[in-house]
C-alpha cells in the first residue's frame, strides 16, 4: 500500500492547537506550498470533503473544502457541469452558531474506516481570510456547516471521535 499522504490518528500534530497564519505570510510562496500540499492530499480522496493543515503535518490554521461540496450544496449547477474549485479558509473562526443542533454521520481522513454520529450546530457563521488575503464571512448550514465545525475542531486539536457516538468501523 502506498504511504498515506494524510497524517493518521496517534500523531501528536493532530492534537495540538494550530497557530494562526501571520499577516506577513499571506501570499508567500511558503504558504502557497502548504496549500498546494493540502489540495494534493485531498484530490485522490473520493469521499473526502475537506482537509485541515495539521492533517498534512502543518500546525497552521488553514483548511480546504473540496469544490464538489459546493456543487452538492447547489452552487455551480450550470449546464457545463463543472466542479467548482476547492476553497481555502485561512484563520477561520466561528463567530455565530445556531442554538439548534443536528446529528450527522461523520468520518475523517485521519481516522480511516471509522464513522460515527456527531451533533453539531445547524447553522454557523465563519469569519476567515482568503488565500489572497481578503477578509470574508460565510454562513453555512447542512453539510457545509458540519464541515466548518469539523475542520475548526481539527485546528484546535479535536477529532470527531472525541465527540461522536455509535462509532463503528466500515470499509
Ligand atoms: Zn477530519
Backbone and ligand atoms as CSV (ligand in chain L), in Angstrom:
chain,resi,resn,atom,element,x,y,z
A,1,UNK,N,N,0.837,-1.197,0.000
A,1,UNK,CA,C,0.000,0.000,0.000
A,1,UNK,C,C,0.880,1.258,0.000
A,2,UNK,N,N,0.470,2.226,-0.774
A,2,UNK,CA,C,1.221,3.489,-0.848
A,2,UNK,C,C,1.176,4.204,0.499
A,3,UNK,N,N,2.212,4.960,0.759
A,3,UNK,CA,C,2.269,5.696,2.020
A,3,UNK,C,C,1.133,6.727,2.059
A,4,UNK,N,N,0.475,6.784,3.205
A,4,UNK,CA,C,-0.651,7.710,3.343
A,4,UNK,C,C,-0.143,9.147,3.333
A,5,UNK,N,N,-0.719,9.957,2.463
A,5,UNK,CA,C,-0.339,11.372,2.387
A,5,UNK,C,C,-0.899,12.138,3.570
A,6,UNK,N,N,-1.880,11.515,4.220
A,6,UNK,CA,C,-2.582,12.202,5.304
A,6,UNK,C,C,-2.185,11.625,6.659
A,7,UNK,N,N,-1.815,12.519,7.560
A,7,UNK,CA,C,-1.390,12.130,8.913
A,7,UNK,C,C,-2.536,11.398,9.613
A,8,UNK,N,N,-2.209,10.277,10.249
A,8,UNK,CA,C,-3.236,9.471,10.911
A,8,UNK,C,C,-3.237,9.655,12.426
A,9,UNK,N,N,-4.397,9.383,12.996
A,9,UNK,CA,C,-4.609,9.497,14.433
A,9,UNK,C,C,-3.477,8.811,15.191
A,10,UNK,N,N,-3.024,9.452,16.255
A,10,UNK,CA,C,-1.897,8.922,17.009
A,10,UNK,C,C,-0.708,9.851,16.880
A,11,UNK,N,N,-0.678,10.620,15.778
A,11,UNK,CA,C,0.399,11.590,15.586
A,11,UNK,C,C,0.070,12.854,16.407
A,12,UNK,N,N,1.020,13.320,17.206
A,12,UNK,CA,C,0.734,14.475,18.071
A,12,UNK,C,C,0.342,15.759,17.336
A,13,UNK,N,N,0.723,15.896,16.074
A,13,UNK,CA,C,0.384,17.128,15.339
A,13,UNK,C,C,-1.141,17.314,15.242
A,14,UNK,N,N,-1.868,16.197,15.279
A,14,UNK,CA,C,-3.335,16.277,15.199
A,14,UNK,C,C,-3.959,16.725,16.516
A,15,UNK,N,N,-3.139,16.705,17.574
A,15,UNK,CA,C,-3.665,17.019,18.907
A,15,UNK,C,C,-3.214,18.361,19.444
A,16,UNK,N,N,-2.464,19.093,18.647
A,16,UNK,CA,C,-2.041,20.400,19.139
A,16,UNK,C,C,-2.935,21.505,18.579
A,17,UNK,N,N,-2.887,22.659,19.251
A,17,UNK,CA,C,-3.644,23.801,18.774
A,17,UNK,C,C,-2.814,24.478,17.695
A,18,UNK,N,N,-3.355,24.548,16.492
A,18,UNK,CA,C,-2.617,25.146,15.385
A,18,UNK,C,C,-2.522,26.662,15.550
A,19,UNK,N,N,-1.457,27.218,15.009
A,19,UNK,CA,C,-1.203,28.657,15.119
A,19,UNK,C,C,-1.819,29.426,13.952
A,20,UNK,N,N,-2.225,30.668,14.207
A,20,UNK,CA,C,-2.752,31.480,13.103
A,20,UNK,C,C,-1.664,31.749,12.066
A,21,UNK,N,N,-2.075,31.918,10.813
A,21,UNK,CA,C,-1.148,32.322,9.762
A,21,UNK,C,C,-0.871,33.809,9.976
A,22,UNK,N,N,0.405,34.175,10.000
A,22,UNK,CA,C,0.775,35.577,10.220
A,22,UNK,C,C,0.453,36.403,8.971
A,23,UNK,N,N,0.068,37.642,9.173
A,23,UNK,CA,C,-0.288,38.534,8.064
A,23,UNK,C,C,0.811,38.595,7.004
A,24,UNK,N,N,2.040,38.643,7.477
A,24,UNK,CA,C,3.168,38.778,6.540
A,24,UNK,C,C,3.345,37.525,5.660
A,25,UNK,N,N,2.768,36.424,6.088
A,25,UNK,CA,C,2.913,35.186,5.315
A,25,UNK,C,C,1.820,34.998,4.262
A,26,UNK,N,N,0.782,35.851,4.329
A,26,UNK,CA,C,-0.291,35.739,3.329
A,26,UNK,C,C,0.287,36.046,1.949
A,27,UNK,N,N,0.015,35.167,1.008
A,27,UNK,CA,C,0.525,35.367,-0.348
A,27,UNK,C,C,1.970,34.945,-0.546
A,28,UNK,N,N,2.597,34.402,0.486
A,28,UNK,CA,C,4.005,33.991,0.354
A,28,UNK,C,C,4.119,32.640,-0.357
A,29,UNK,N,N,5.269,32.396,-0.999
A,29,UNK,CA,C,5.475,31.091,-1.642
A,29,UNK,C,C,5.389,29.934,-0.642
A,30,UNK,N,N,5.856,30.163,0.588
A,30,UNK,CA,C,5.827,29.093,1.601
A,30,UNK,C,C,4.386,28.691,1.907
A,31,UNK,N,N,3.516,29.681,2.017
A,31,UNK,CA,C,2.109,29.385,2.306
A,31,UNK,C,C,1.457,28.695,1.104
A,32,UNK,N,N,1.782,29.177,-0.095
A,32,UNK,CA,C,1.234,28.571,-1.321
A,32,UNK,C,C,1.620,27.092,-1.393
A,33,UNK,N,N,2.831,26.783,-0.948
A,33,UNK,CA,C,3.328,25.407,-0.990
A,33,UNK,C,C,2.515,24.512,-0.046
A,34,UNK,N,N,2.219,25.033,1.132
A,34,UNK,CA,C,1.424,24.272,2.105
A,34,UNK,C,C,0.019,24.011,1.555
A,35,UNK,N,N,-0.572,25.043,0.976
A,35,UNK,CA,C,-1.934,24.927,0.442
A,35,UNK,C,C,-1.967,23.945,-0.738
A,36,UNK,N,N,-0.914,23.981,-1.533
A,36,UNK,CA,C,-0.800,23.064,-2.665
A,36,UNK,C,C,-0.757,21.610,-2.173
A,37,UNK,N,N,-0.036,21.408,-1.091
A,37,UNK,CA,C,0.086,20.077,-0.491
A,37,UNK,C,C,-1.287,19.596,0.011
A,38,UNK,N,N,-2.075,20.525,0.527
A,38,UNK,CA,C,-3.410,20.185,1.018
A,38,UNK,C,C,-4.332,19.789,-0.142
A,39,UNK,N,N,-4.305,20.566,-1.210
A,39,UNK,CA,C,-5.113,20.220,-2.397
A,39,UNK,C,C,-4.712,18.831,-2.914
A,40,UNK,N,N,-3.399,18.590,-2.949
A,40,UNK,CA,C,-2.889,17.324,-3.487
A,40,UNK,C,C,-3.309,16.135,-2.622
A,41,UNK,N,N,-3.309,16.333,-1.312
A,41,UNK,CA,C,-3.693,15.243,-0.402
A,41,UNK,C,C,-5.190,14.943,-0.504
A,42,UNK,N,N,-5.972,15.981,-0.768
A,42,UNK,CA,C,-7.432,15.828,-0.836
A,42,UNK,C,C,-7.877,15.218,-2.174
A,43,UNK,N,N,-7.131,15.540,-3.206
A,43,UNK,CA,C,-7.534,15.155,-4.566
A,43,UNK,C,C,-7.875,13.665,-4.759
A,44,UNK,N,N,-7.016,12.736,-4.314
A,44,UNK,CA,C,-7.354,11.322,-4.562
A,44,UNK,C,C,-8.445,10.750,-3.657
A,45,UNK,N,N,-8.924,11.537,-2.711
A,45,UNK,CA,C,-9.906,11.049,-1.732
A,45,UNK,C,C,-11.321,11.194,-2.283
A,46,UNK,N,N,-11.815,10.111,-2.815
A,46,UNK,CA,C,-13.134,10.112,-3.445
A,46,UNK,C,C,-14.236,10.594,-2.494
A,47,UNK,N,N,-14.115,10.218,-1.230
A,47,UNK,CA,C,-15.162,10.581,-0.269
A,47,UNK,C,C,-14.729,11.688,0.695
A,48,UNK,N,N,-13.538,12.225,0.472
A,48,UNK,CA,C,-13.046,13.292,1.340
A,48,UNK,C,C,-13.695,14.616,0.942
A,49,UNK,N,N,-14.176,15.354,1.913
A,49,UNK,CA,C,-14.834,16.624,1.601
A,49,UNK,C,C,-14.000,17.833,2.014
A,50,UNK,N,N,-13.028,17.612,2.889
A,50,UNK,CA,C,-12.213,18.737,3.359
A,50,UNK,C,C,-10.961,18.212,4.044
A,51,UNK,N,N,-9.992,19.122,4.220
A,51,UNK,CA,C,-8.752,18.751,4.904
A,51,UNK,C,C,-8.210,19.971,5.647
A,52,UNK,N,N,-7.661,19.716,6.824
A,52,UNK,CA,C,-7.074,20.792,7.626
A,52,UNK,C,C,-5.552,20.649,7.584
A,53,UNK,N,N,-4.842,21.777,7.713
A,53,UNK,CA,C,-3.381,21.770,7.575
A,53,UNK,C,C,-2.673,20.760,8.499
A,54,UNK,N,N,-3.106,20.597,9.763
A,54,UNK,CA,C,-2.406,19.592,10.589
A,54,UNK,C,C,-2.466,18.181,9.999
A,55,UNK,N,N,-3.462,17.924,9.159
A,55,UNK,CA,C,-3.579,16.597,8.537
A,55,UNK,C,C,-2.502,16.345,7.486
A,56,UNK,N,N,-1.799,17.415,7.074
A,56,UNK,CA,C,-0.613,17.212,6.227
A,56,UNK,C,C,0.649,17.561,7.017
A,57,UNK,N,N,0.497,17.618,8.336
A,57,UNK,CA,C,1.653,17.810,9.210
A,57,UNK,C,C,2.037,19.253,9.493
A,58,UNK,N,N,1.141,20.187,9.153
A,58,UNK,CA,C,1.458,21.609,9.338
A,58,UNK,C,C,0.494,22.223,10.363
A,59,UNK,N,N,0.983,22.583,11.539
A,59,UNK,CA,C,0.090,23.113,12.570
A,59,UNK,C,C,-0.253,24.593,12.398
A,60,UNK,N,N,-0.915,24.899,11.284
A,60,UNK,CA,C,-1.366,26.265,10.999
A,60,UNK,C,C,-2.876,26.250,10.783
A,61,UNK,N,N,-3.501,27.420,11.052
A,61,UNK,CA,C,-4.963,27.487,10.980
A,61,UNK,C,C,-5.443,27.716,9.542
A,62,UNK,N,N,-5.486,26.606,8.804
A,62,UNK,CA,C,-5.935,26.628,7.407
A,62,UNK,C,C,-6.755,25.359,7.169
A,63,UNK,N,N,-7.858,25.471,6.446
A,63,UNK,CA,C,-8.482,24.258,5.912
A,63,UNK,C,C,-8.962,24.498,4.488
A,64,UNK,N,N,-9.141,23.397,3.762
A,64,UNK,CA,C,-9.558,23.436,2.361
A,64,UNK,C,C,-10.807,22.574,2.231
A,65,UNK,N,N,-11.822,23.100,1.560
A,65,UNK,CA,C,-13.050,22.333,1.312
A,65,UNK,C,C,-13.100,21.983,-0.173
A,66,UNK,N,N,-13.385,20.717,-0.460
A,66,UNK,CA,C,-13.433,20.241,-1.841
A,66,UNK,C,C,-14.536,20.954,-2.619
A,67,UNK,N,N,-14.211,21.324,-3.860
A,67,UNK,CA,C,-15.148,22.055,-4.702
A,67,UNK,C,C,-16.488,21.363,-4.875
A,68,UNK,N,N,-16.475,20.048,-4.937
A,68,UNK,CA,C,-17.744,19.353,-5.184
A,68,UNK,C,C,-18.745,19.513,-4.058
A,69,UNK,N,N,-18.288,19.898,-2.881
A,69,UNK,CA,C,-19.219,20.167,-1.777
A,69,UNK,C,C,-20.154,21.307,-2.176
A,70,UNK,N,N,-19.603,22.312,-2.858
A,70,UNK,CA,C,-20.409,23.469,-3.267
A,70,UNK,C,C,-21.372,23.089,-4.381
A,71,UNK,N,N,-20.954,22.156,-5.171
A,71,UNK,CA,C,-21.815,21.625,-6.221
A,71,UNK,C,C,-23.009,20.933,-5.561
A,72,UNK,N,N,-22.684,20.081,-4.544
A,72,UNK,CA,C,-23.742,19.359,-3.834
A,72,UNK,C,C,-24.655,20.322,-3.077
A,73,UNK,N,N,-24.077,21.439,-2.669
A,73,UNK,CA,C,-24.864,22.437,-1.936
A,73,UNK,C,C,-25.767,23.212,-2.894
A,74,UNK,N,N,-25.597,23.005,-4.175
A,74,UNK,CA,C,-26.488,23.655,-5.133
A,74,UNK,C,C,-25.856,24.785,-5.918
A,75,UNK,N,N,-24.580,25.065,-5.637
A,75,UNK,CA,C,-23.908,26.117,-6.400
A,75,UNK,C,C,-23.291,25.512,-7.657
A,76,UNK,N,N,-23.062,26.341,-8.611
A,76,UNK,CA,C,-22.350,25.901,-9.808
A,76,UNK,C,C,-23.114,24.886,-10.645
A,77,UNK,N,N,-24.442,24.895,-10.518
A,77,UNK,CA,C,-25.210,23.921,-11.303
A,77,UNK,C,C,-25.573,24.489,-12.665
A,78,UNK,N,N,-24.565,24.855,-13.389
A,78,UNK,CA,C,-24.834,25.363,-14.732
A,78,UNK,C,C,-24.750,24.206,-15.722
A,79,UNK,N,N,-24.984,24.500,-16.957
A,79,UNK,CA,C,-25.044,23.452,-17.967
A,79,UNK,C,C,-23.690,22.781,-18.198
A,80,UNK,N,N,-22.616,23.482,-17.840
A,80,UNK,CA,C,-21.285,22.918,-18.084
A,80,UNK,C,C,-20.955,21.766,-17.135
A,81,UNK,N,N,-21.673,21.729,-16.031
A,81,UNK,CA,C,-21.492,20.677,-15.030
A,81,UNK,C,C,-20.052,20.593,-14.533
A,82,UNK,N,N,-19.430,21.738,-14.441
A,82,UNK,CA,C,-18.058,21.756,-13.949
A,82,UNK,C,C,-18.038,21.758,-12.432
A,83,UNK,N,N,-17.037,21.073,-11.876
A,83,UNK,CA,C,-16.907,21.079,-10.425
A,83,UNK,C,C,-16.214,22.391,-10.041
A,84,UNK,N,N,-16.795,23.138,-9.110
A,84,UNK,CA,C,-16.151,24.395,-8.709
A,84,UNK,C,C,-14.796,24.131,-8.046
A,85,UNK,N,N,-13.920,25.127,-8.015
A,85,UNK,CA,C,-12.606,24.911,-7.381
A,85,UNK,C,C,-12.741,24.719,-5.864
A,86,UNK,N,N,-11.727,24.080,-5.295
A,86,UNK,CA,C,-11.667,23.953,-3.831
A,86,UNK,C,C,-11.613,25.355,-3.229
A,87,UNK,N,N,-12.095,25.483,-2.005
A,87,UNK,CA,C,-11.996,26.784,-1.329
A,87,UNK,C,C,-11.058,26.683,-0.135
A,88,UNK,N,N,-10.263,27.733,0.016
A,88,UNK,CA,C,-9.247,27.784,1.072
A,88,UNK,C,C,-9.705,28.768,2.153
A,89,UNK,N,N,-9.640,28.325,3.399
A,89,UNK,CA,C,-10.062,29.152,4.533
A,89,UNK,C,C,-8.871,29.330,5.470
A,90,UNK,N,N,-8.439,30.567,5.641
A,90,UNK,CA,C,-7.286,30.845,6.495
A,90,UNK,C,C,-7.751,31.556,7.764
A,91,UNK,N,N,-7.171,31.171,8.884
A,91,UNK,CA,C,-7.540,31.726,10.212
A,91,UNK,C,C,-9.059,31.750,10.416
A,92,UNK,N,N,-9.735,30.636,10.150
A,92,UNK,CA,C,-11.188,30.602,10.280
A,92,UNK,C,C,-11.629,30.672,11.732
A,93,UNK,N,N,-12.766,31.294,11.916
A,93,UNK,CA,C,-13.289,31.477,13.263
A,93,UNK,C,C,-14.816,31.430,13.186
A,94,UNK,N,N,-15.416,30.596,13.994
A,94,UNK,CA,C,-16.886,30.554,14.021
A,94,UNK,C,C,-17.361,31.686,14.923
A,95,UNK,N,N,-18.083,32.628,14.320
A,95,UNK,CA,C,-18.496,33.814,15.072
A,95,UNK,C,C,-19.938,33.719,15.557
A,96,UNK,N,N,-20.731,32.871,14.907
A,96,UNK,CA,C,-22.116,32.665,15.344
A,96,UNK,C,C,-22.493,31.214,15.117
A,97,UNK,N,N,-23.324,30.679,16.000
A,97,UNK,CA,C,-23.790,29.305,15.839
A,97,UNK,C,C,-25.236,29.223,16.313
A,98,UNK,N,N,-26.047,28.515,15.551
A,98,UNK,CA,C,-27.454,28.372,15.932
A,98,UNK,C,C,-27.550,27.541,17.207
A,99,UNK,N,N,-28.598,27.808,17.972
A,99,UNK,CA,C,-28.796,27.003,19.171
A,99,UNK,C,C,-29.169,25.583,18.767
A,100,UNK,N,N,-29.922,25.498,17.691
A,100,UNK,CA,C,-30.383,24.179,17.233
A,100,UNK,C,C,-29.210,23.347,16.712
A,101,UNK,N,N,-29.236,22.077,17.099
A,101,UNK,CA,C,-28.185,21.173,16.630
A,101,UNK,C,C,-28.799,20.043,15.805
A,102,UNK,N,N,-27.988,19.500,14.899
A,102,UNK,CA,C,-28.452,18.346,14.129
A,102,UNK,C,C,-27.387,17.253,14.152
A,103,UNK,N,N,-27.857,16.028,14.054
A,103,UNK,CA,C,-26.967,14.867,14.035
A,103,UNK,C,C,-26.615,14.519,12.598
A,104,UNK,N,N,-25.362,14.185,12.403
A,104,UNK,CA,C,-24.919,13.801,11.067
A,104,UNK,C,C,-23.842,12.734,11.222
A,105,UNK,N,N,-23.837,11.779,10.309
A,105,UNK,CA,C,-22.791,10.761,10.318
A,105,UNK,C,C,-21.507,11.404,9.793
A,106,UNK,N,N,-20.394,11.154,10.473
A,106,UNK,CA,C,-19.126,11.745,10.062
A,106,UNK,C,C,-18.007,10.715,10.019
A,107,UNK,N,N,-17.040,11.030,9.197
A,107,UNK,CA,C,-15.796,10.277,9.153
A,107,UNK,C,C,-14.678,11.292,9.059
A,108,UNK,N,N,-13.436,10.805,8.969
A,108,UNK,CA,C,-12.304,11.728,8.898
A,108,UNK,C,C,-11.155,11.049,8.175
A,109,UNK,N,N,-10.482,11.797,7.321
A,109,UNK,CA,C,-9.362,11.231,6.565
A,109,UNK,C,C,-8.199,10.836,7.470
A,110,UNK,N,N,-8.194,11.336,8.700
A,110,UNK,CA,C,-7.136,10.986,9.654
A,110,UNK,C,C,-7.536,9.842,10.588
A,111,UNK,N,N,-8.773,9.394,10.446
A,111,UNK,CA,C,-9.247,8.255,11.257
A,111,UNK,C,C,-9.948,7.321,10.277
A,112,UNK,N,N,-9.170,6.718,9.442
A,112,UNK,CA,C,-9.726,5.950,8.330
A,112,UNK,C,C,-10.616,4.797,8.792
A,113,UNK,N,N,-11.693,4.590,8.061
A,113,UNK,CA,C,-12.646,3.478,8.244
A,113,UNK,C,C,-13.542,3.587,9.468
A,114,UNK,N,N,-13.422,4.669,10.234
A,114,UNK,CA,C,-14.271,4.809,11.418
A,114,UNK,C,C,-15.321,5.902,11.164
A,115,UNK,N,N,-16.545,5.571,11.519
A,115,UNK,CA,C,-17.642,6.530,11.346
A,115,UNK,C,C,-18.433,6.624,12.636
A,116,UNK,N,N,-19.116,7.745,12.790
A,116,UNK,CA,C,-19.943,7.923,13.974
A,116,UNK,C,C,-20.848,9.123,13.789
A,117,UNK,N,N,-21.775,9.265,14.715
A,117,UNK,CA,C,-22.748,10.348,14.614
A,117,UNK,C,C,-22.318,11.493,15.526
A,118,UNK,N,N,-22.266,12.691,14.944
A,118,UNK,CA,C,-21.870,13.873,15.711
A,118,UNK,C,C,-22.992,14.904,15.665
A,119,UNK,N,N,-23.280,15.469,16.828
A,119,UNK,CA,C,-24.274,16.526,16.922
A,119,UNK,C,C,-23.561,17.867,16.774
A,120,UNK,N,N,-23.992,18.659,15.803
A,120,UNK,CA,C,-23.342,19.965,15.585
A,120,UNK,C,C,-24.404,21.027,15.336
A,121,UNK,N,N,-23.980,22.283,15.467
A,121,UNK,CA,C,-24.908,23.390,15.232
A,121,UNK,C,C,-25.464,23.308,13.806
A,122,UNK,N,N,-26.747,23.584,13.695
A,122,UNK,CA,C,-27.372,23.508,12.369
A,122,UNK,C,C,-26.817,24.578,11.425
A,123,UNK,N,N,-26.600,25.764,11.980
A,123,UNK,CA,C,-26.083,26.868,11.149
A,123,UNK,C,C,-24.911,27.537,11.863
A,124,UNK,N,N,-23.910,27.912,11.091
A,124,UNK,CA,C,-22.785,28.662,11.667
A,124,UNK,C,C,-22.380,29.799,10.732
A,125,UNK,N,N,-21.737,30.788,11.320
A,125,UNK,CA,C,-21.139,31.871,10.538
A,125,UNK,C,C,-19.634,31.769,10.728
A,126,UNK,N,N,-18.923,31.753,9.622
A,126,UNK,CA,C,-17.469,31.606,9.668
A,126,UNK,C,C,-16.797,32.862,9.124
A,127,UNK,N,N,-15.885,33.385,9.926
A,127,UNK,CA,C,-15.080,34.530,9.503
A,127,UNK,C,C,-13.721,33.958,9.118
A,128,UNK,N,N,-13.145,34.392,8.012
A,128,UNK,CA,C,-11.854,33.835,7.591
A,128,UNK,C,C,-11.151,34.791,6.634
A,129,UNK,N,N,-9.974,34.386,6.212
A,129,UNK,CA,C,-9.199,35.166,5.248
A,129,UNK,C,C,-8.968,34.279,4.029
A,130,UNK,N,N,-9.094,34.851,2.846
A,130,UNK,CA,C,-8.854,34.077,1.627
A,130,UNK,C,C,-7.345,33.974,1.378
A,131,UNK,N,N,-6.998,33.111,0.421
A,131,UNK,CA,C,-5.590,32.947,0.052
A,131,UNK,C,C,-5.006,34.273,-0.438
A,132,UNK,N,N,-5.860,35.135,-0.980
A,132,UNK,CA,C,-5.408,36.440,-1.482
A,132,UNK,C,C,-5.360,37.490,-0.373
A,133,UNK,N,N,-5.720,37.070,0.838
A,133,UNK,CA,C,-5.623,37.973,1.969
A,133,UNK,C,C,-6.861,38.807,2.241
A,134,UNK,N,N,-7.993,38.445,1.617
A,134,UNK,CA,C,-9.230,39.205,1.844
A,134,UNK,C,C,-10.031,38.622,2.998
A,135,UNK,N,N,-10.565,39.483,3.832
A,135,UNK,CA,C,-11.408,39.040,4.945
A,135,UNK,C,C,-12.799,38.731,4.418
A,136,UNK,N,N,-13.346,37.597,4.825
A,136,UNK,CA,C,-14.670,37.179,4.354
A,136,UNK,C,C,-15.480,36.617,5.507
A,137,UNK,N,N,-16.792,36.581,5.283
A,137,UNK,CA,C,-17.707,35.942,6.219
A,137,UNK,C,C,-18.630,35.057,5.403
A,138,UNK,N,N,-18.852,33.842,5.877
A,138,UNK,CA,C,-19.715,32.915,5.143
A,138,UNK,C,C,-20.665,32.229,6.112
A,139,UNK,N,N,-21.935,32.153,5.712
A,139,UNK,CA,C,-22.918,31.420,6.514
A,139,UNK,C,C,-23.062,30.035,5.918
A,140,UNK,N,N,-23.189,29.032,6.761
A,140,UNK,CA,C,-23.339,27.677,6.235
A,140,UNK,C,C,-24.276,26.865,7.103
A,141,UNK,N,N,-25.031,26.003,6.437
A,141,UNK,CA,C,-25.860,25.037,7.150
A,141,UNK,C,C,-25.665,23.703,6.434
A,142,UNK,N,N,-26.366,22.673,6.890
A,142,UNK,CA,C,-26.265,21.370,6.228
A,142,UNK,C,C,-24.848,20.831,6.255
A,143,UNK,N,N,-24.467,20.179,5.157
A,143,UNK,CA,C,-23.154,19.541,5.077
A,143,UNK,C,C,-22.018,20.542,5.296
A,144,UNK,N,N,-22.086,21.695,4.633
A,144,UNK,CA,C,-21.001,22.665,4.755
A,144,UNK,C,C,-20.869,23.184,6.194
A,145,UNK,N,N,-21.981,23.368,6.858
A,145,UNK,CA,C,-21.947,23.805,8.258
A,145,UNK,C,C,-21.243,22.793,9.139
A,146,UNK,N,N,-21.529,21.514,8.895
A,146,UNK,CA,C,-20.856,20.450,9.646
A,146,UNK,C,C,-19.362,20.430,9.340
A,147,UNK,N,N,-19.033,20.604,8.066
A,147,UNK,CA,C,-17.622,20.597,7.661
A,147,UNK,C,C,-16.871,21.727,8.372
A,148,UNK,N,N,-17.440,22.921,8.367
A,148,UNK,CA,C,-16.771,24.052,9.026
A,148,UNK,C,C,-16.463,23.708,10.490
A,149,UNK,N,N,-17.409,23.095,11.174
A,149,UNK,CA,C,-17.211,22.786,12.596
A,149,UNK,C,C,-16.189,21.663,12.788
A,150,UNK,N,N,-16.234,20.657,11.924
A,150,UNK,CA,C,-15.272,19.551,11.988
A,150,UNK,C,C,-13.848,20.078,11.748
A,151,UNK,N,N,-13.711,20.971,10.763
A,151,UNK,CA,C,-12.373,21.477,10.413
A,151,UNK,C,C,-11.828,22.440,11.470
A,152,UNK,N,N,-12.676,23.294,12.021
A,152,UNK,CA,C,-12.209,24.194,13.089
A,152,UNK,C,C,-11.778,23.349,14.292
A,153,UNK,N,N,-12.495,22.268,14.565
A,153,UNK,CA,C,-12.084,21.348,15.629
A,153,UNK,C,C,-10.656,20.840,15.391
A,154,UNK,N,N,-10.366,20.452,14.134
A,154,UNK,CA,C,-9.012,19.980,13.804
A,154,UNK,C,C,-7.963,21.010,14.220
A,155,UNK,N,N,-8.266,22.271,13.972
A,155,UNK,CA,C,-7.293,23.333,14.253
A,155,UNK,C,C,-7.107,23.547,15.759
A,156,UNK,N,N,-8.044,22.995,16.524
A,156,UNK,CA,C,-7.935,23.067,17.984
A,156,UNK,C,C,-7.521,21.728,18.592
A,157,UNK,N,N,-7.065,20.813,17.746
A,157,UNK,CA,C,-6.584,19.519,18.241
A,157,UNK,C,C,-7.677,18.529,18.598
A,158,UNK,N,N,-8.891,18.794,18.100
A,158,UNK,CA,C,-10.034,17.920,18.422
A,158,UNK,C,C,-10.385,17.064,17.205
A,159,UNK,N,N,-10.589,15.778,17.455
A,159,UNK,CA,C,-11.019,14.876,16.378
A,159,UNK,C,C,-12.480,14.489,16.602
A,160,UNK,N,N,-13.176,14.147,15.507
A,160,UNK,CA,C,-14.611,13.853,15.628
A,160,UNK,C,C,-14.880,12.671,16.561
A,161,UNK,N,N,-13.906,11.761,16.671
A,161,UNK,CA,C,-14.089,10.585,17.538
A,161,UNK,C,C,-14.194,10.986,19.010
A,162,UNK,N,N,-13.745,12.204,19.339
A,162,UNK,CA,C,-13.855,12.694,20.722
A,162,UNK,C,C,-15.315,13.020,21.060
A,163,UNK,N,N,-16.111,13.296,20.023
A,163,UNK,CA,C,-17.479,13.782,20.223
A,163,UNK,C,C,-18.544,12.814,19.722
A,164,UNK,N,N,-18.136,11.863,18.896
A,164,UNK,CA,C,-19.113,11.020,18.205
A,164,UNK,C,C,-19.700,9.939,19.091
A,165,UNK,N,N,-20.886,9.517,18.726
A,165,UNK,CA,C,-21.460,8.330,19.351
A,165,UNK,C,C,-21.727,7.313,18.239
A,166,UNK,N,N,-22.000,6.108,18.662
A,166,UNK,CA,C,-22.212,4.996,17.711
A,166,UNK,C,C,-21.023,4.829,16.774
A,167,UNK,N,N,-19.825,4.947,17.329
A,167,UNK,CA,C,-18.628,4.766,16.489
A,167,UNK,C,C,-18.588,3.332,15.980
A,168,UNK,N,N,-18.323,3.216,14.692
A,168,UNK,CA,C,-18.232,1.867,14.120
A,168,UNK,C,C,-17.267,1.866,12.948
A,169,UNK,N,N,-16.794,0.660,12.660
A,169,UNK,CA,C,-15.851,0.520,11.556
A,169,UNK,C,C,-16.618,0.168,10.292
A,170,UNK,N,N,-16.189,0.735,9.187
A,170,UNK,CA,C,-16.832,0.450,7.925
A,170,UNK,C,C,-15.774,0.526,6.826
A,171,UNK,N,N,-15.844,-0.371,5.885
A,171,UNK,CA,C,-14.818,-0.444,4.839
A,171,UNK,C,C,-14.838,0.786,3.949
L,1,ZN,ZN,ZN,-11.215,15.298,9.803
